């Protein structure tokens, strides 16, 4: 009965927090749905977190219900931060503040043991919060230049003459421009989240879990380079129209497939 009352209390407080967070959720929704967004996966993150909690339902039922007042410090400080962020329109920081708000609620109503079990699914919610556009733009620019440099090297290694001008790769009869959507930032953001999930569900040691998670970054960059090289070679051999049409879309899908199998391979090696 105590546990049931605790869950009801947590649910009520959680709904109040959701109501307070409506402006931030509206901002997130816009960033998730805007054209050429890098956060279209944002919709999935809460469902994945809830699914992980559901998988843990058996373990949670066994825990003792021991609320701790220390949760007030985390909860109130995070709520104050959220309100300040809403006031000054620092939406991304408000979004990240939701994580300690939820953790504070869990401490207040359920206790430390529950937080220990729910730490990852709550922390995973951070992947639904879009970074500031200026950060994304800067990171995207650096990634597309780096990807173009590496891709040019490999194109030459295949015996095709190529030069790079900024983010433009020119071959003898064609050229492609590595634009922001092709910088790899979209796959990088999504694959870091996937890497976190795969590391969490793996049977590896903590150190190896971290290695698997971190490996998602070079894998995302490497698969994007493969995509750029393939598009450049296809453009040179068959023309820009074909390379930037159906083949471009197919390679976009293959990037995620290759990256997924890359993470699986790293996981197997670490085992």
NORQUINOR-V940230 format. One record per residue. N is the residue number from 1. PSI is psi in degrees with one decimal (999 if undefined). OMEGA is omega in degrees with one decimal (none if undefined). D_FIRST is the distance of its C-alpha to the first C-alpha in Angstrom with 1 decimal. Layout:
BEGIN
((N,PSI,OMEGA,D_FIRST) (N,PSI,OMEGA,D_FIRST))
END
This chain:
BEGIN
((1,-42.2,-179.8,0.0) (2,-42.7,-179.8,3.8) (3,-41.4,-179.5,5.4) (4,-43.1,178.2,5.0) (5,-37.5,178.9,6.2) (6,-43.4,179.2,8.5) (7,-38.1,178.7,9.9) (8,-43.8,179.0,10.5) (9,-43.8,178.2,12.2) (10,-41.9,179.8,14.1) (11,-42.6,-179.9,15.2) (12,-47.3,179.2,16.6) (13,-37.7,179.5,18.4) (14,-40.8,178.1,19.7) (15,-37.0,176.8,21.1) (16,-39.6,177.4,22.8) (17,-42.2,177.9,24.3) (18,-42.8,179.5,25.5) (19,-40.6,179.6,27.2) (20,-24.8,-176.5,28.9) (21,6.3,-177.7,30.1) (22,-45.8,178.8,31.8) (23,-39.3,-179.7,35.3) (24,-39.3,177.6,34.7) (25,-35.9,176.9,33.3) (26,-42.0,177.1,36.4) (27,-44.3,178.9,38.6) (28,-45.4,-178.1,37.0) (29,-41.4,178.8,37.4) (30,-43.7,-179.6,41.1) (31,-30.1,178.4,41.6) (32,-31.8,-170.7,40.0) (33,-7.7,-179.0,42.2) (34,154.7,-178.6,45.5) (35,140.2,-178.9,48.5) (36,35.1,179.0,48.9) (37,151.4,175.8,45.5) (38,3.7,-174.1,44.4) (39,32.8,178.9,40.7) (40,-19.3,177.9,40.4) (41,-7.0,-176.2,37.8) (42,-34.4,179.0,35.5) (43,-34.3,-173.2,33.9) (44,-28.6,-171.1,32.7) (45,-49.6,179.7,31.1) (46,-37.7,-180.0,27.7) (47,-38.5,178.1,27.3) (48,-42.8,178.8,28.2) (49,-44.9,178.4,25.6) (50,-35.5,178.9,22.9) (51,-40.6,178.4,24.2) (52,-41.2,177.1,24.1) (53,-42.6,179.4,20.4) (54,-39.0,178.4,19.9) (55,-27.2,-178.0,21.9) (56,6.4,-173.2,19.7) (57,-35.8,179.7,16.5) (58,-45.4,179.6,16.8) (59,-38.3,-178.3,17.4) (60,-34.6,-179.4,14.6) (61,-25.3,-177.5,11.9) (62,-13.8,-174.5,13.6) (63,149.9,176.0,13.6) (64,141.3,-177.4,12.2) (65,99.9,-177.5,10.6) (66,85.8,179.3,13.7) (67,147.4,178.4,14.8) (68,132.6,-177.0,18.6) (69,-15.2,178.5,20.8) (70,-17.0,177.8,23.6) (71,-23.1,179.4,22.2) (72,-38.6,-178.9,23.7) (73,-49.3,-179.7,27.2) (74,-44.1,-177.0,26.8) (75,-53.1,-175.5,25.1) (76,-40.8,179.8,27.5) (77,-37.8,-179.9,30.6) (78,-38.1,177.0,29.9) (79,-41.9,177.9,29.3) (80,-42.9,177.0,32.6) (81,-43.8,178.3,34.3) (82,-46.8,-178.5,33.2) (83,-38.9,177.1,34.5) (84,-39.6,179.4,37.7) (85,-39.8,177.4,38.1) (86,-41.9,-179.8,37.7) (87,-42.1,-176.8,40.2) (88,9.5,174.9,42.7) (89,43.6,173.5,41.9) (90,73.6,-167.9,41.1) (91,-38.6,-176.0,38.8) (92,-37.6,179.2,38.5) (93,-35.1,174.9,37.3) (94,-41.0,178.9,34.7) (95,-45.2,179.8,33.5) (96,-28.1,178.8,33.2) (97,-20.1,178.7,31.4) (98,-31.1,-178.2,28.5) (99,-56.1,177.6,27.7) (100,-25.3,175.4,27.1) (101,-48.4,-179.8,25.4) (102,-40.9,178.8,22.7) (103,-40.5,177.2,22.7) (104,-40.0,177.5,22.3) (105,-42.6,-179.6,19.3) (106,-42.1,178.0,17.6) (107,-43.1,-177.2,18.6) (108,-39.7,-171.2,17.4) (109,-36.4,-173.1,13.9) (110,-42.0,178.2,13.2) (111,174.7,-173.8,16.1) (112,-37.7,-178.1,19.3) (113,-37.2,177.3,18.3) (114,-41.2,179.6,16.8) (115,-37.2,178.2,20.0) (116,-43.3,-179.2,22.1) (117,-32.1,-174.6,20.8) (118,3.9,-174.5,21.1) (119,-48.6,-177.0,24.3) (120,-51.5,-179.6,26.7) (121,-31.4,176.8,25.2) (122,-46.1,-179.9,24.9) (123,-32.8,-178.8,28.4) (124,-23.9,179.0,29.8) (125,-18.9,179.3,29.4) (126,-25.9,-178.4,32.5) (127,-8.6,178.0,34.6) (128,-7.6,-176.5,34.1) (129,114.7,179.2,35.6) (130,141.1,174.5,39.4) (131,161.2,178.0,41.7) (132,145.5,-177.3,44.3) (133,-34.4,179.9,47.2) (134,-35.8,177.7,49.7) (135,-44.5,179.1,48.0) (136,-43.8,-179.0,47.9) (137,-43.3,180.0,51.5) (138,-45.2,179.9,52.7) (139,-40.8,179.6,50.8) (140,-42.2,179.4,52.0) (141,-47.2,-178.6,55.6) (142,-39.7,-179.3,55.6) (143,-42.4,-177.2,54.0) (144,-34.8,176.2,56.6) (145,-44.6,179.5,59.5) (146,-44.9,-179.9,58.3) (147,-39.7,179.3,57.6) (148,-38.3,178.6,61.1) (149,-49.9,-178.7,62.7) (150,-41.4,-179.5,61.2) (151,-40.7,179.1,61.8) (152,-40.8,178.2,65.5) (153,-46.1,-177.4,65.9) (154,-33.4,177.0,64.7) (155,-43.6,176.9,66.7) (156,-35.6,179.6,69.8) (157,-26.3,176.6,68.9) (158,3.2,177.2,69.1) (159,14.2,179.5,72.7) (160,125.7,179.3,72.1) (161,130.1,-178.0,73.7) (162,142.8,173.4,71.1) (163,152.9,179.7,70.9) (164,131.9,174.3,68.1) (165,94.6,-173.9,68.5) (166,-118.3,178.2,65.2) (167,13.2,178.7,62.6) (168,128.5,177.1,65.4) (169,117.3,-179.3,66.5) (170,129.7,172.7,70.0) (171,-175.9,-173.3,71.6) (172,-41.6,-173.9,75.1) (173,4.8,-176.2,74.6) (174,-179.5,175.0,71.2) (175,156.3,171.7,68.5) (176,149.0,177.8,64.8) (177,123.5,177.5,62.9) (178,96.6,-178.2,59.6) (179,176.3,-175.8,57.8) (180,-45.2,179.0,54.4) (181,-21.3,-179.8,52.4) (182,8.6,-177.6,54.2) (183,-21.1,-177.5,53.6) (184,-1.2,-177.9,50.6) (185,-36.6,-179.1,48.1) (186,-48.5,179.7,46.1) (187,-32.4,179.3,45.8) (188,-47.7,-179.0,45.3) (189,-45.9,-177.9,42.2) (190,-38.7,-176.3,40.7) (191,-27.9,174.6,41.6) (192,-40.9,176.4,40.1) (193,-43.3,178.5,36.7) (194,-40.5,178.2,37.5) (195,-37.9,177.6,38.6) (196,-42.7,179.2,35.3) (197,-46.6,-178.1,33.4) (198,-38.7,178.2,35.8) (199,-41.0,-178.6,35.7) (200,-43.3,-176.3,31.8) (201,-7.2,179.9,31.7) (202,164.4,178.2,34.8) (203,24.4,-176.8,34.9) (204,165.7,174.0,37.2) (205,166.7,-178.0,37.1) (206,-42.1,-179.8,36.1) (207,-43.7,-178.9,39.8) (208,-30.4,174.8,40.6) (209,-42.9,179.1,37.6) (210,-42.0,179.2,39.2) (211,-44.1,179.3,42.6) (212,-42.5,179.3,41.4) (213,-48.2,-178.6,39.7) (214,-32.2,-178.1,42.9) (215,-17.5,179.2,45.1) (216,-28.2,-178.7,43.8) (217,-57.5,178.4,46.1) (218,-32.2,178.6,49.4) (219,-42.6,178.8,48.6) (220,-43.0,179.7,48.0) (221,-43.7,-177.8,51.3) (222,-43.8,-179.0,53.2) (223,-31.7,176.6,52.2) (224,-36.6,175.9,53.2) (225,-41.5,176.8,56.6) (226,-42.7,179.5,57.0) (227,-45.8,-179.0,56.5) (228,-41.8,178.2,59.0) (229,-46.3,-179.8,61.5) (230,-41.9,179.5,61.2) (231,-39.5,179.4,61.6) (232,-44.9,179.7,64.7) (233,-40.3,178.3,66.3) (234,-39.7,178.8,65.6) (235,-39.7,179.9,67.0) (236,-40.2,-175.0,70.1) (237,-36.5,-172.5,70.8) (238,-4.1,178.0,69.8) (239,152.0,-177.2,69.7) (240,-35.6,-177.0,67.3) (241,-45.6,179.5,66.5) (242,-43.9,-175.7,65.1) (243,-38.5,-177.3,63.3) (244,10.1,177.6,61.5) (245,-116.6,-177.6,60.7) (246,-40.7,-177.9,58.9) (247,-37.8,178.5,59.2) (248,-43.8,-179.8,57.5) (249,-40.1,179.2,54.5) (250,-43.4,179.6,54.4) (251,-32.3,177.4,54.6) (252,-38.7,177.7,51.7) (253,-41.9,-178.1,49.5) (254,-29.5,178.3,51.0) (255,-46.9,-179.5,50.1) (256,-37.9,179.2,46.4) (257,-47.4,179.3,47.1) (258,-42.8,-179.5,49.3) (259,-40.3,178.9,46.9) (260,-47.9,179.7,44.0) (261,-28.9,175.0,46.2) (262,-43.4,177.7,47.3) (263,-41.1,177.7,43.8) (264,-43.5,-179.4,43.3) (265,-45.6,178.8,46.6) (266,-41.3,178.1,45.7) (267,-44.0,179.7,42.4) (268,-40.6,178.9,44.4) (269,-41.9,-179.6,47.0) (270,-28.0,177.7,44.4) (271,999,none,42.9))
END
